């Protein structure tokens, strides 16, 4: 029996050249640029510093938002799923700038000037949340690498620059949570998705297009995840124990005893080494009922 095979050429979104793959006749070639596009949440406008002028109109889904999503790009990537689930959302996010009151990282290209902007952004985020009566729940999301994992650089605090120490970040996150509670809001922490240091989105794309990727599977081994994220998992568990805040552990949604899924029903869950794809966020999070997390968290 003869088979007709079409050879196609596509431009890899993260290379300067073209690579070849194969597809069967009449099979549509997936648009991997679209599948793995940056996940800014509601809009790319939601990856900007907050200002005294208020929240950008594209970063709010209802004039009376009930859920604030606050944090860095690991907060942004939660929004498509939460919005699809019907949440009335205001998005208060900026890449790398985690939801920590009174503490911002200073390391590498993230200079003292950047850290001062991050601190102001977080002050305005908290002010927006506290002054918006309709907001009941606050989702806090971050990669947490610059806070709980790396010891390089410094933290900018109200007292000035201090050497990086994860205990300072833990104290700042606890302060943030307790301040939200005092303002009558229900804080909810989201963990990062399971990750172990390789680009899961690229792995999935290369597997589907027949290109070489030096892993037998794009799934994340639980043992690798737990080792790679050990300091972050430990810090979040400590914060949860101290504050009694609810933590949505994304590994509970993706992992069995041995491995964590990189795809669900053909959908790429990841766009890169850790961020959820837009469609992955929708598949994973649209059924989460944040509003059922009640006042016992206060």
Beta strands, then each sheet from edge to edge (+ up, - down):
strand 1: 5-11
strand 2: 18-24
strand 3: 67-71
strand 4: 89-93
strand 5: 103-106
strand 6: 137-141
strand 7: 154-157
strand 8: 160-163
strand 9: 186-190
strand 10: 220-221
strand 11: 246-248
strand 12: 259-260
strand 13: 263-264
strand 14: 267-268
sheet 1: 1+ 2-
sheet 2: 4+ 3+ 6+ 9+ 11+
sheet 3: 5+ 7- 8+
sheet 4: 10+ 12-
sheet 5: 13+ 14-
end
